[in-house]
């Protein structure tokens, strides 16, 4: 079992400045949909400045970007002592479905991190890191504020990729949210 960092605290500017974690999809908030799909007793750090009604942490100062959120979540999980750490984004609420494939790839490759791809591009917010490698990369990154998660990923000594499924696809715009709602409605 891995520790899990859930990034849930962006500004949601492409959606008009909404708290994405609280968006309703198929009758539940995105954060609840994601959490429901995690292994039962996985230690979780939800990174968000928005009140979600659950334990959470946030980077200081707020809105420092995803690398700063990862650093805050990593610090919050420090006592959990898990050998791997998953990094997931709340706007890809079905991304936990990728965890078994990421775990298998990480184990078989010996890499520092397994990353899902989508349309041939790495999705660093759907990744499974060896916790020791993530600690090292965050240390090498220095102050994570306003640094990209791709830069953090670039500090991994070796990376293995896993072809992502539709579960990796995120919801960044109102049109994408509308399309996802329509697709889920037709699947019922």
Backbone bond lengths (Angstrom), bond angles and torsions (degrees), N, CA, C in turn:
res aa  C-N    CA-C-N  psi(-1)  N-CA   C-N-CA  omega(-1)  CA-C   N-CA-C  phi
1 X - - - 1.446 - - 1.523 109.70 -
2 X 1.300 115.75 142.22 1.458 123.43 -178.45 1.509 111.07 -103.80
3 X 1.325 115.32 157.22 1.449 120.11 161.98 1.517 106.73 -76.32
4 X 1.326 117.45 154.65 1.459 120.99 -177.20 1.523 109.61 -131.15
5 X 1.328 115.64 127.59 1.463 122.19 172.06 1.521 106.73 -104.80
6 X 1.331 116.51 122.81 1.457 121.57 177.78 1.523 108.14 -110.33
7 X 1.313 116.04 115.54 1.457 120.54 176.96 1.523 108.19 -84.38
8 X 1.323 115.81 115.39 1.462 121.15 -173.88 1.521 111.74 -136.18
9 X 1.316 117.35 22.93 1.456 118.06 -170.83 1.505 116.57 -126.61
10 X 1.332 118.07 27.61 1.459 118.72 177.23 1.517 111.82 -74.11
11 X 1.297 115.36 174.14 1.469 120.93 -178.69 1.532 112.69 -81.19
12 X 1.326 118.20 -16.20 1.464 120.52 -179.87 1.516 113.23 60.39
13 X 1.327 117.56 36.80 1.470 120.97 -173.93 1.524 113.01 -63.70
14 X 1.332 118.34 -34.52 1.470 119.82 179.97 1.531 111.52 -73.90
15 X 1.330 116.25 -6.21 1.469 120.44 176.76 1.526 110.53 -114.59
16 X 1.317 117.15 16.73 1.460 120.42 177.76 1.515 114.06 87.13
17 X 1.346 117.41 19.59 1.458 120.91 176.45 1.513 114.90 83.20
18 X 1.316 118.13 29.85 1.463 121.28 -179.56 1.522 111.71 -89.70
19 X 1.312 114.71 158.68 1.459 122.39 172.21 1.530 106.05 -80.68
20 X 1.332 116.84 103.38 1.466 120.26 -175.54 1.525 112.52 -60.75
21 X 1.305 118.29 -33.65 1.460 120.92 -177.54 1.525 111.84 -59.89
22 X 1.322 117.24 -27.94 1.463 121.72 -176.72 1.529 113.84 -95.77
23 X 1.327 117.84 -0.09 1.466 120.94 176.38 1.520 108.61 -64.30
24 X 1.315 116.11 138.76 1.465 122.10 -179.60 1.532 109.77 -92.04
25 X 1.319 115.06 128.85 1.457 122.72 176.06 1.522 107.49 -135.86
26 X 1.309 116.60 122.35 1.472 121.86 -179.60 1.531 111.60 53.07
27 X 1.329 115.46 40.52 1.452 120.30 173.55 1.515 116.73 84.89
28 X 1.329 118.11 3.66 1.467 118.80 177.90 1.524 110.46 -142.84
29 X 1.335 114.88 155.28 1.461 119.66 178.07 1.527 109.26 -64.93
30 X 1.328 116.71 151.15 1.468 120.16 178.58 1.524 111.22 -56.33
31 X 1.330 117.93 -41.22 1.461 120.57 -179.20 1.528 110.58 -62.53
32 X 1.323 117.66 -40.96 1.460 120.60 -179.44 1.526 111.33 -69.64
33 X 1.323 116.55 -36.96 1.466 120.89 177.66 1.530 110.18 -62.47
34 X 1.337 116.08 -43.98 1.467 120.05 179.50 1.529 110.68 -66.11
35 X 1.319 117.23 -48.61 1.466 120.79 -178.34 1.531 112.06 -60.29
36 X 1.318 116.95 -38.06 1.465 121.54 -179.66 1.529 112.03 -60.50
37 X 1.314 117.29 -27.17 1.459 121.32 -175.60 1.537 113.45 -92.84
38 X 1.316 117.28 -0.85 1.470 120.88 178.74 1.527 110.29 -82.10
39 X 1.327 116.50 156.62 1.474 118.71 173.40 1.524 109.93 -55.23
40 X 1.319 115.87 145.37 1.459 123.85 -171.48 1.527 114.61 -46.78
41 X 1.321 117.82 -52.70 1.466 118.48 -172.82 1.524 113.46 -112.55
42 X 1.316 116.89 29.35 1.467 120.22 177.37 1.528 109.87 -67.13
43 X 1.334 117.50 132.42 1.471 118.94 173.04 1.535 108.65 -68.77
44 X 1.320 116.14 130.95 1.464 121.60 -173.44 1.520 110.08 -126.54
45 X 1.330 115.66 138.96 1.459 122.14 170.16 1.525 107.14 -120.07
46 X 1.334 116.42 110.01 1.459 122.00 176.07 1.524 106.45 -89.05
47 X 1.332 116.21 121.93 1.467 121.23 -177.37 1.521 108.19 -105.00
48 X 1.329 116.04 108.38 1.467 120.99 -179.26 1.521 110.48 -164.70
49 X 1.342 117.70 140.56 1.456 120.22 174.21 1.531 112.11 -87.39
50 X 1.334 116.77 -6.15 1.464 120.99 -179.01 1.520 110.29 -85.37
51 X 1.318 116.82 145.26 1.453 120.63 178.97 1.521 108.78 -73.32
52 X 1.327 116.06 114.32 1.461 121.54 -177.01 1.527 112.26 -112.65
53 X 1.329 117.26 -1.98 1.457 120.16 179.53 1.519 113.19 74.21
54 X 1.323 116.75 29.69 1.468 121.97 179.43 1.523 108.01 -152.28
55 X 1.338 117.53 163.41 1.461 118.62 175.86 1.531 110.14 -61.11
56 X 1.301 115.28 135.40 1.457 120.34 179.86 1.520 109.79 -154.95
57 X 1.323 114.23 164.25 1.457 121.78 177.08 1.520 107.34 -128.72
58 X 1.321 116.53 169.22 1.459 119.06 173.28 1.517 109.47 -151.94
59 X 1.313 113.45 157.59 1.457 118.80 179.01 1.523 109.16 -75.55
60 X 1.305 115.85 155.60 1.463 121.15 178.91 1.513 108.35 -127.73
61 X 1.344 118.42 126.41 1.455 126.42 -5.80 1.533 111.13 -68.27
62 X 1.332 114.19 163.60 1.461 120.99 -176.84 1.525 111.84 -63.31
63 X 1.313 115.26 159.28 1.462 124.60 175.65 1.530 111.89 57.14
64 X 1.328 114.97 46.56 1.465 121.16 179.44 1.509 113.80 -88.36
65 X 1.332 117.30 4.13 1.453 120.54 179.15 1.515 111.90 96.72
66 X 1.333 116.41 169.79 1.461 120.02 -174.55 1.535 114.45 -65.66
67 X 1.313 118.79 -35.22 1.474 118.82 178.96 1.531 109.89 -64.78
68 X 1.332 117.06 -38.75 1.469 120.39 176.99 1.526 110.33 -66.47
69 X 1.320 117.34 -37.75 1.462 120.87 176.34 1.518 111.82 -64.64
70 X 1.325 116.39 -41.04 1.466 120.34 177.39 1.524 110.06 -62.15
71 X 1.318 116.70 -42.58 1.473 120.26 179.28 1.529 110.50 -61.88
72 X 1.333 117.74 -41.91 1.468 121.06 179.18 1.524 110.46 -65.49
73 X 1.314 117.30 -43.41 1.457 120.97 178.68 1.517 112.14 -65.38
74 X 1.320 115.85 -39.77 1.466 121.03 178.65 1.537 110.25 -62.56
75 X 1.314 116.28 -43.20 1.468 120.13 178.35 1.529 110.35 -62.88
76 X 1.339 116.98 -39.09 1.461 120.58 -179.66 1.527 112.32 -66.81
77 X 1.324 116.97 -29.62 1.469 121.28 -179.76 1.527 113.13 -89.78
78 X 1.315 117.72 0.81 1.465 121.20 -173.01 1.523 113.18 -53.03
79 X 1.307 119.08 -35.26 1.459 121.51 -179.35 1.515 114.16 -80.85
80 X 1.331 117.19 -8.45 1.467 120.82 -176.12 1.531 112.43 -75.74
81 X 1.320 118.41 -22.99 1.470 124.43 175.38 1.523 113.30 50.10
82 X 1.322 117.56 49.92 1.460 122.62 175.53 1.520 108.46 -96.64
83 X 1.321 116.70 149.01 1.466 119.92 -177.37 1.522 112.27 -77.50
84 X 1.336 117.26 -20.31 1.457 120.24 177.79 1.524 110.28 -131.33
85 X 1.343 114.34 155.74 1.457 121.40 179.47 1.518 108.77 -134.03
86 X 1.322 116.01 122.15 1.460 121.41 176.21 1.518 109.10 -88.64
87 X 1.316 115.20 143.07 1.461 121.53 174.47 1.516 106.85 -120.29
88 X 1.336 115.40 120.70 1.457 121.77 -177.66 1.524 109.52 -132.67
89 X 1.327 115.91 154.57 1.463 121.12 178.70 1.520 109.61 -111.70
90 X 1.309 116.31 138.64 1.466 121.43 -177.00 1.524 112.04 -63.02
91 X 1.336 117.58 -26.32 1.461 118.61 -178.93 1.531 112.84 -81.20
92 X 1.324 117.14 2.81 1.468 123.45 168.58 1.530 105.75 -121.32
93 X 1.349 116.54 70.08 1.460 120.66 -168.00 1.532 115.43 -66.22
94 X 1.319 117.73 -13.25 1.464 119.89 178.35 1.523 112.46 -100.91
95 X 1.330 116.83 5.79 1.468 120.92 -177.52 1.526 114.67 -60.11
96 X 1.343 121.65 -23.92 1.460 118.85 176.02 1.532 113.08 -58.56
97 X 1.317 117.71 -20.69 1.458 121.04 177.32 1.530 111.94 -62.40
98 X 1.321 117.26 -20.07 1.468 121.91 179.74 1.530 112.69 -84.63
99 X 1.328 118.13 -13.84 1.465 120.46 -173.99 1.528 114.22 -57.05
100 X 1.335 121.39 -43.54 1.467 118.72 178.89 1.535 113.03 -60.05
101 X 1.329 117.45 -41.61 1.471 120.33 179.37 1.524 110.90 -67.99
102 X 1.328 117.12 -38.90 1.467 120.39 177.86 1.527 110.52 -65.19
103 X 1.324 116.68 -41.03 1.459 120.87 179.59 1.531 110.66 -64.10
104 X 1.300 116.73 -43.85 1.465 120.74 179.58 1.533 110.50 -62.92
105 X 1.322 116.95 -43.41 1.461 120.89 179.67 1.525 111.53 -64.99
106 X 1.328 116.52 -40.02 1.461 120.19 179.99 1.526 110.36 -65.20
107 X 1.325 116.30 -44.89 1.462 120.37 -179.92 1.523 112.30 -64.12
108 X 1.310 117.58 -43.59 1.465 120.12 -174.99 1.519 113.08 -77.88
109 X 1.328 117.69 -23.16 1.467 120.55 -175.72 1.529 114.04 -93.35
110 X 1.326 116.99 -27.25 1.459 119.38 -173.00 1.516 113.12 74.25
111 X 1.342 117.82 9.57 1.462 122.46 -179.05 1.528 110.87 -70.22
112 X 1.332 115.47 168.25 1.465 121.82 175.43 1.521 111.21 -76.86
113 X 1.338 115.49 -31.56 1.464 120.44 -174.59 1.526 109.47 -151.03
114 X 1.323 115.23 142.39 1.462 122.35 171.34 1.522 106.81 -110.19
115 X 1.327 116.44 128.94 1.455 121.83 -175.38 1.523 109.26 -124.22
116 X 1.327 116.04 134.89 1.458 120.36 173.93 1.522 108.98 -74.67
117 X 1.320 115.77 147.89 1.459 120.72 173.55 1.524 108.02 -113.43
118 X 1.307 115.31 158.25 1.457 121.62 174.88 1.522 106.54 -142.78
119 X 1.305 116.01 124.71 1.465 121.25 -176.24 1.527 110.67 53.70
120 X 1.336 115.85 35.97 1.461 121.69 176.71 1.519 115.32 82.97
121 X 1.321 118.20 -1.87 1.470 121.63 -177.46 1.526 110.74 -107.90
122 X 1.334 117.54 138.39 1.466 119.46 177.98 1.517 111.10 -65.28
123 X 1.325 114.86 141.62 1.463 122.67 178.70 1.532 107.40 -115.52
124 X 1.332 117.88 85.40 1.466 120.02 -173.01 1.516 114.86 -65.06
125 X 1.343 117.19 -9.64 1.460 120.00 175.34 1.524 111.10 -96.57
126 X 1.313 115.28 20.24 1.460 123.17 167.94 1.523 104.71 -141.93
127 X 1.327 114.38 79.33 1.459 120.76 -170.88 1.522 110.67 -143.67
128 X 1.323 114.36 155.69 1.461 121.61 174.66 1.528 107.74 -125.90
129 X 1.308 115.63 115.40 1.465 123.42 -178.20 1.524 110.16 -101.91
130 X 1.312 116.33 148.92 1.456 119.90 161.71 1.528 104.09 -70.96
131 X 1.300 117.55 128.66 1.466 121.21 -173.24 1.523 111.35 -57.86
132 X 1.308 116.57 -39.97 1.474 120.58 178.17 1.531 111.20 -60.91
133 X 1.321 117.48 -40.12 1.464 121.63 179.10 1.528 110.92 -69.10
134 X 1.331 117.07 -38.17 1.466 120.12 177.47 1.521 110.41 -65.34
135 X 1.322 116.54 -41.74 1.471 120.52 177.17 1.527 110.05 -58.43
136 X 1.318 116.19 -46.82 1.470 120.94 -179.63 1.532 110.96 -62.96
137 X 1.348 117.35 -44.96 1.462 120.84 -178.67 1.527 111.22 -64.09
138 X 1.322 117.34 -41.53 1.466 119.93 177.79 1.525 111.24 -63.72
139 X 1.330 116.53 -38.79 1.468 119.98 177.53 1.530 110.30 -63.42
140 X 1.335 116.20 -44.91 1.474 120.15 -179.91 1.523 111.42 -66.38
141 X 1.322 117.65 -31.79 1.461 121.98 -179.46 1.523 111.22 -66.28
142 X 1.331 116.33 -31.01 1.463 119.77 -176.76 1.520 110.14 76.60
143 X 1.327 116.95 -144.65 1.460 120.71 179.67 1.528 108.34 -61.57
144 X 1.342 117.79 116.53 1.468 119.60 -174.55 1.529 114.67 -81.15
145 X 1.302 117.56 -7.07 1.462 120.23 -175.51 1.530 111.16 -58.26
146 X 1.331 114.12 128.03 1.467 123.22 178.06 1.528 113.94 59.78
147 X 1.323 116.74 22.29 1.462 120.32 173.43 1.526 107.80 -101.38
148 X 1.303 115.51 145.47 1.459 119.17 -174.83 1.528 111.53 -77.32
149 X 1.305 114.76 153.16 1.460 120.37 176.66 1.534 109.74 -70.54
150 X 1.331 117.83 -25.31 1.473 120.25 174.82 1.528 110.25 -66.41
151 X 1.314 116.52 -34.58 1.465 119.85 176.41 1.523 110.04 -66.17
152 X 1.328 116.79 -41.29 1.463 121.12 175.87 1.521 110.04 -61.55
153 X 1.315 116.62 -46.50 1.466 121.10 179.15 1.529 110.88 -59.54
154 X 1.311 116.83 -37.09 1.464 121.41 178.97 1.520 113.75 -63.45
155 X 1.324 116.90 -16.43 1.466 120.67 179.25 1.528 112.51 -86.48
156 X 1.324 116.91 -5.41 1.469 119.91 175.21 1.531 107.90 -69.77
157 X 1.306 116.22 140.70 1.475 119.99 -179.47 1.528 110.75 -67.21
158 X 1.322 117.05 -40.22 1.460 120.52 175.63 1.517 109.40 -150.23
159 X 1.330 114.19 146.54 1.460 122.33 -173.22 1.520 108.24 -127.59
160 X 1.313 115.93 138.96 1.459 120.25 169.99 1.523 107.32 -117.10
161 X 1.317 116.08 146.22 1.462 119.65 -177.97 1.524 110.30 -114.90
162 X 1.311 114.42 151.26 1.457 123.01 179.00 1.521 106.92 -127.76
163 X 1.315 116.88 129.23 1.453 119.51 178.77 1.529 109.03 -63.69
164 X 1.315 115.03 122.31 1.449 120.57 -177.28 1.516 112.55 -78.98
165 X 1.314 114.50 158.16 1.461 122.01 174.84 1.523 107.94 -102.08
166 X 1.319 116.20 -174.38 1.473 120.76 176.76 1.532 111.24 -60.03
167 X 1.330 117.73 -20.86 1.468 121.61 179.48 1.525 112.53 -61.46
168 X 1.319 116.88 -21.91 1.468 121.52 -177.97 1.528 111.00 -82.14
169 X 1.311 117.16 -22.16 1.465 120.99 -174.85 1.532 110.11 -62.99
170 X 1.334 115.25 127.43 1.461 119.30 -178.05 1.525 111.37 -95.62
171 X 1.313 114.44 172.59 1.460 122.52 -179.26 1.526 106.54 -117.98
172 X 1.336 115.68 101.82 1.460 120.19 -176.57 1.518 114.42 -105.59
173 X 1.333 117.05 -21.93 1.468 120.33 -175.13 1.528 109.94 -129.07
174 X 1.319 115.42 165.24 1.461 120.08 176.83 1.530 110.89 -63.71
175 X 1.329 117.56 -35.25 1.471 120.32 177.31 1.526 110.79 -64.07
176 X 1.334 117.44 -41.18 1.466 120.50 178.10 1.527 110.76 -65.85
177 X 1.315 117.52 -37.81 1.462 121.57 177.08 1.529 110.20 -64.06
178 X 1.314 116.57 -45.95 1.462 121.59 179.23 1.534 110.11 -60.40
179 X 1.319 117.67 -44.95 1.467 121.97 179.81 1.528 110.80 -63.28
180 X 1.333 117.52 -41.68 1.471 120.57 179.48 1.526 110.24 -64.99
181 X 1.325 116.53 -42.57 1.473 120.00 178.53 1.537 110.67 -61.42
182 X 1.319 116.14 -42.65 1.464 119.80 179.15 1.525 111.29 -63.89
183 X 1.318 116.60 -43.76 1.464 121.45 -179.71 1.529 110.52 -62.44
184 X 1.323 117.05 -43.55 1.473 120.27 179.33 1.525 111.38 -67.09
185 X 1.322 117.84 -35.79 1.462 121.92 179.42 1.528 111.31 -64.90
186 X 1.315 117.37 -35.01 1.465 120.56 179.97 1.520 111.81 -78.96
187 X 1.328 118.19 -15.89 1.469 121.44 179.83 1.519 112.29 -85.05
188 X 1.305 117.63 -9.93 1.475 120.82 -177.38 1.498 112.06 -75.80
